[in-house]
Amino acid sequence: MAEPPALRSPGEWLGAFYMREGATLGAARLSAALDPLLGAGSARGRRFLSDAGGWRECCAALEEGASRGLLPEMIDGARASFEAIEHWLADQSFTPPSSIALRGAPSK
């Protein structure tokens, strides 16, 4: 079973925060791409993708952390978070339908 990353310092927490907010920002772009299918301005069908308000605050926190010399820890925290997600996904027993299977994705 995949374990969450062991974040031991403020810098590592900032790295994890970066990973989370970056994913949220990507989700907002995906949500906007659904406009032709779901209609512009409609929350229906995309609630999971709709919380992208923290990116500016995240960037400000990252800049502050870097100015305090936390960049190496921030990188470690982001890497640990990405690795935890990768391991969690590898533990899932999901086979995408052939119509949406990603090239190179393992099939089970």
Phi and psi in degrees as GROMACS dihedral restraints (atoms count N, CA, C in turn):
[ dihedral_restraints ]
;  ai    aj    ak    al  type     phi  dphi    fc
    3     4     5     6     1   -71.9    20    10
    4     5     6     7     1   140.3    20    10
    6     7     8     9     1  -108.1    20    10
    7     8     9    10     1   149.6    20    10
    9    10    11    12     1   -67.3    20    10
   10    11    12    13     1   156.2    20    10
   12    13    14    15     1   -67.0    20    10
   13    14    15    16     1   146.3    20    10
   15    16    17    18     1   -86.0    20    10
   16    17    18    19     1    97.9    20    10
   18    19    20    21     1   -92.2    20    10
   19    20    21    22     1   112.4    20    10
   21    22    23    24     1  -105.4    20    10
   22    23    24    25     1    -4.0    20    10
   24    25    26    27     1  -146.6    20    10
   25    26    27    28     1   163.1    20    10
   27    28    29    30     1   -57.8    20    10
   28    29    30    31     1   -37.8    20    10
   30    31    32    33     1   -63.3    20    10
   31    32    33    34     1   -42.1    20    10
   33    34    35    36     1   -64.8    20    10
   34    35    36    37     1   -37.3    20    10
   36    37    38    39     1   -63.8    20    10
   37    38    39    40     1   -39.8    20    10
   39    40    41    42     1   -63.1    20    10
   40    41    42    43     1   -38.5    20    10
   42    43    44    45     1   -62.9    20    10
   43    44    45    46     1   -41.5    20    10
   45    46    47    48     1   -66.7    20    10
   46    47    48    49     1   -38.3    20    10
   48    49    50    51     1   -61.6    20    10
   49    50    51    52     1   -42.7    20    10
   51    52    53    54     1   -58.1    20    10
   52    53    54    55     1   -47.1    20    10
   54    55    56    57     1   -61.4    20    10
   55    56    57    58     1   -44.7    20    10
   57    58    59    60     1   -65.1    20    10
   58    59    60    61     1   -47.8    20    10
   60    61    62    63     1   -68.5    20    10
   61    62    63    64     1   -34.2    20    10
   63    64    65    66     1   -63.6    20    10
   64    65    66    67     1   -41.3    20    10
   66    67    68    69     1   -65.0    20    10
   67    68    69    70     1   -37.9    20    10
   69    70    71    72     1   -66.3    20    10
   70    71    72    73     1   -39.6    20    10
   72    73    74    75     1   -63.6    20    10
   73    74    75    76     1   -41.7    20    10
   75    76    77    78     1   -61.3    20    10
   76    77    78    79     1   -38.1    20    10
   78    79    80    81     1   -63.6    20    10
   79    80    81    82     1   -36.5    20    10
   81    82    83    84     1   -64.3    20    10
   82    83    84    85     1   -37.9    20    10
   84    85    86    87     1   -67.5    20    10
   85    86    87    88     1   -39.4    20    10
   87    88    89    90     1   -62.6    20    10
   88    89    90    91     1   -41.2    20    10
   90    91    92    93     1   -60.3    20    10
   91    92    93    94     1   -44.5    20    10
   93    94    95    96     1   -64.5    20    10
   94    95    96    97     1   -33.5    20    10
   96    97    98    99     1   -67.5    20    10
   97    98    99   100     1   -16.7    20    10
   99   100   101   102     1   -83.4    20    10
  100   101   102   103     1    -4.3    20    10
  102   103   104   105     1   -52.2    20    10
  103   104   105   106     1   -46.1    20    10
  105   106   107   108     1   -61.3    20    10
  106   107   108   109     1   -30.2    20    10
  108   109   110   111     1   -86.6    20    10
  109   110   111   112     1   -42.9    20    10
  111   112   113   114     1  -104.6    20    10
  112   113   114   115     1   -11.5    20    10
  114   115   116   117     1    95.6    20    10
  115   116   117   118     1   136.0    20    10
  117   118   119   120     1   -65.5    20    10
  118   119   120   121     1   137.7    20    10
  120   121   122   123     1    82.4    20    10
  121   122   123   124     1    -6.2    20    10
  123   124   125   126     1   -87.4    20    10
  124   125   126   127     1   127.7    20    10
  126   127   128   129     1   -81.6    20    10
  127   128   129   130     1   -18.1    20    10
  129   130   131   132     1   -60.6    20    10
  130   131   132   133     1   131.4    20    10
  132   133   134   135     1    85.2    20    10
  133   134   135   136     1     1.9    20    10
  135   136   137   138     1  -145.8    20    10
  136   137   138   139     1    22.3    20    10
  138   139   140   141     1   -55.3    20    10
  139   140   141   142     1   -37.9    20    10
  141   142   143   144     1   -62.0    20    10
  142   143   144   145     1   -25.6    20    10
  144   145   146   147     1   -98.2    20    10
  145   146   147   148     1     9.2    20    10
  147   148   149   150     1  -104.8    20    10
  148   149   150   151     1    19.1    20    10
  150   151   152   153     1  -118.5    20    10
  151   152   153   154     1    77.8    20    10
  153   154   155   156     1  -116.0    20    10
  154   155   156   157     1    33.2    20    10
  156   157   158   159     1   -86.6    20    10
  157   158   159   160     1    -7.3    20    10
  159   160   161   162     1   -99.2    20    10
  160   161   162   163     1     7.5    20    10
  162   163   164   165     1   -64.3    20    10
  163   164   165   166     1   -43.2    20    10
  165   166   167   168     1   -62.3    20    10
  166   167   168   169     1   -43.5    20    10
  168   169   170   171     1   -64.0    20    10
  169   170   171   172     1   -37.2    20    10
  171   172   173   174     1   -63.0    20    10
  172   173   174   175     1   -47.1    20    10
  174   175   176   177     1   -61.3    20    10
  175   176   177   178     1   -41.0    20    10
  177   178   179   180     1   -63.1    20    10
  178   179   180   181     1   -42.0    20    10
  180   181   182   183     1   -65.8    20    10
  181   182   183   184     1   -38.7    20    10
  183   184   185   186     1   -65.0    20    10
  184   185   186   187     1   -43.2    20    10
  186   187   188   189     1   -63.0    20    10
  187   188   189   190     1   -41.8    20    10
  189   190   191   192     1   -62.4    20    10
  190   191   192   193     1   -45.9    20    10
  192   193   194   195     1   -62.6    20    10
  193   194   195   196     1   -42.3    20    10
  195   196   197   198     1   -64.1    20    10
  196   197   198   199     1   -38.7    20    10
  198   199   200   201     1   -66.8    20    10
  199   200   201   202     1   -21.6    20    10
  201   202   203   204     1   -92.7    20    10
  202   203   204   205     1     7.1    20    10
  204   205   206   207     1    83.8    20    10
  205   206   207   208     1    19.2    20    10
  207   208   209   210     1   -93.2    20    10
  208   209   210   211     1     4.7    20    10
  210   211   212   213     1   -55.5    20    10
  211   212   213   214     1   -45.7    20    10
  213   214   215   216     1   -59.2    20    10
  214   215   216   217     1   -40.3    20    10
  216   217   218   219     1   -67.5    20    10
  217   218   219   220     1   -37.7    20    10
  219   220   221   222     1   -62.5    20    10
  220   221   222   223     1   -42.4    20    10
  222   223   224   225     1   -63.4    20    10
  223   224   225   226     1   -43.2    20    10
  225   226   227   228     1   -60.4    20    10
  226   227   228   229     1   -42.8    20    10
  228   229   230   231     1   -65.6    20    10
  229   230   231   232     1   -40.0    20    10
  231   232   233   234     1   -65.6    20    10
  232   233   234   235     1   -45.5    20    10
  234   235   236   237     1   -60.2    20    10
  235   236   237   238     1   -45.6    20    10
  237   238   239   240     1   -60.7    20    10
  238   239   240   241     1   -38.1    20    10
  240   241   242   243     1   -69.1    20    10
  241   242   243   244     1   -44.4    20    10
  243   244   245   246     1   -61.4    20    10
  244   245   246   247     1   -41.7    20    10
  246   247   248   249     1   -64.5    20    10
  247   248   249   250     1   -39.5    20    10
  249   250   251   252     1   -62.8    20    10
  250   251   252   253     1   -42.8    20    10
  252   253   254   255     1   -64.4    20    10
  253   254   255   256     1   -43.2    20    10
  255   256   257   258     1   -59.3    20    10
  256   257   258   259     1   -44.9    20    10
  258   259   260   261     1   -66.5    20    10
  259   260   261   262     1   -39.9    20    10
  261   262   263   264     1   -61.7    20    10
  262   263   264   265     1   -45.0    20    10
  264   265   266   267     1   -64.1    20    10
  265   266   267   268     1   -37.9    20    10
  267   268   269   270     1   -64.8    20    10
  268   269   270   271     1   -28.1    20    10
  270   271   272   273     1   -77.9    20    10
  271   272   273   274     1   -13.4    20    10
  273   274   275   276     1   -79.4    20    10
  274   275   276   277     1   143.6    20    10
  276   277   278   279     1  -103.7    20    10
  277   278   279   280     1    78.2    20    10
  279   280   281   282     1  -125.1    20    10
  280   281   282   283     1   129.8    20    10
  282   283   284   285     1  -115.4    20    10
  283   284   285   286     1   112.6    20    10
  285   286   287   288     1   -66.7    20    10
  286   287   288   289     1   146.4    20    10
  288   289   290   291     1   -56.4    20    10
  289   290   291   292     1   147.3    20    10
  291   292   293   294     1   -57.9    20    10
  292   293   294   295     1   -26.4    20    10
  294   295   296   297     1   -71.9    20    10
  295   296   297   298     1   -19.8    20    10
  297   298   299   300     1  -123.0    20    10
  298   299   300   301     1     8.5    20    10
  300   301   302   303     1   -60.0    20    10
  301   302   303   304     1   135.9    20    10
  303   304   305   306     1   -83.6    20    10
  304   305   306   307     1   139.4    20    10
  306   307   308   309     1   -60.6    20    10
  307   308   309   310     1   127.3    20    10
  309   310   311   312     1    87.6    20    10
  310   311   312   313     1    -7.2    20    10
  312   313   314   315     1   -73.4    20    10
  313   314   315   316     1   137.5    20    10
  315   316   317   318     1   -67.6    20    10
  316   317   318   319     1   139.2    20    10
  318   319   320   321     1  -108.2    20    10
  319   320   321   322     1   143.2    20    10
